[in-house]
Amino acid sequence: MSINYSDRIPNNVDLSADKTLQRALEHWQPHYLRWWQEMGPDESQKLDVYLRTAVSVAPDGWAHFGYVKMPDYRWGIFLAPHEADRKVNFGDHKGEPAWQEVPGEHRANLRRIIVTQGDTEPASVEQQRHLGLTCPSLYDLRNLFQVNVEEGRHLWAMVYLLHRFFGRDGREEAEALLERRSGDQDNPRILGAFNEKTPDWLAFFMFTYFTDRDGKYQLCALAESGFDPLSRTCRFMLTEEAHHMFVGETGVGRAIQRTCEVMKAHNESDPQKVRALGVIDLPTIQRYLNFHFSVTIDLFGADISSNAAMFYSAGLKGRFEETKLADDHQLRNMSYQVLEVADGRLGTKEAPALNALNERLRDDYIKDSAGGVGRWNKIIQKAGIDFELKLPHKAFNRRIGTLASIKVAPDGRVVSEAEWAANVRAWLPSDEDRAFVASLMGRVVEPGKFAGWIAPPTIGINKQPVNFEYVRFN
């Protein structure tokens, strides 16, 4: 199948002039479309969806809004504008010109980084594929589909790098990105959080707030890369990632707002009685928060990591806002505090800063995550309700590294297996919690109408009214 590179795949990488890349993409695109048909959003192929499509990297006009059927979406390839004389800003190559081609000695590690990032993109689409069947409104259905197509575009962005710079190995890795499946026993996605289910809309909103925020921090670290095409790719991806986090923060906030409205109207605070009124009680929202936060912070990797040190020293992956940090950007004689487990207790110790880069990025992420939780609490406070959502301790419910060997309560106390078992239903969503939330997930597709468990947004998309027909059913 021949591809019209100026129309079918909007791009600023001169695809039409690269015959080798054309052939690679012409081979890969039908496989991608087959994956989208099989694993993309359920029962969505014929819908007309009001979507934004990236068409350039110009800050004042980078996207076009309009109705499109998702299989016809124009998944483009865009890199942020080239910076003349850009340098490697950290590590052993600090001060050298940024690489426009893959340095031979870093080829395997760069490929590994790109594949791991690329694998998260189709994984989230697979996790969310059934959610459209229980959407709380057309507004939310459109936002789900927008997230889905942009995750698809981010996959295209990583596949471009694999095809353009890694030859046969890159082509094979690009094929494998379409072969793995979220949650599959035999061929799962690479990272654990992307094999979890996203069974309901509260889980989706938590995922887009917390797990897409991990994406933001990983992309920010990769945007510092000395490999310039990776840096430029990730910088543009961050433009779209911001909307995904917006969907998550406002979605959870709207669920909280509706719960508070119903609690005030009925003067009711007992969680079971609040549930009986058709909204999600605040303790259940806290348990969902605990789960998604704890699963996500495992994505940053082990607290002490020789791989993180190697990637940094090689100039492949930096820190969050690397160039704004006031140090030597090589970190050879610096340290950073990390958690440790000693005699069954949590403590801290000084570790070499190079080896603690995952922990530093995790801490940056936690500070950022706390901002949205504070804004959710303002909704509760404004309603005059005595309840506060909190981020759990970063050692809570960890499944990798040394922290996986102990049980830690949300407040940071190390607890026994018996105490954990006695309290886990108060700390993490139970099967009953998930069944209750699922029971609220009736589909609402009349323009301007919303499910009873969630409040309408304050404004629509792209200056459209809230009751706009964001999705047209044919």
ABEGO torsion letter per residue (X at the ends): XBBBAAAABBBAAGAAABAAAAAAAAAAAAAAAAAAAAABBBGAAABBBBBBBBABABAAAABBBEBBBAAABBBBBBBBBBBBGBBBABEAABGBBBBABBBAAAAAAAAAAAAAAAAAAAAAAAAAAAAAAABABAAAAAAAAAAAAAAAAAAAAAAAAAAAAAEAAAAAAAAAAAABBBGBAABBBABAAAABBBABAAAAAAAAAAAAAAAAAAAAAAAABABAAAAAAAAAAAAAAAAAAAAAAAAAAAAAAAAAAAAAAAGBABAAAAAAAGBBBAAAAAAAAAAAAAAAAAAAEBABBAAAAAAAAAGABBBBGAAABBBAGAGAABBBBBBBBBGGBBBBBBBBAAAAAAAAAAAAAAAAAAAAAAAAAAAAAAAGBBBBBBBBBAABGBABEAAAABBBBAAGBBBBAAAAAAAAAAABBBAAAAAAAAAABBBBABBGBBBAABBBBABBBGGBBAABBABBBX
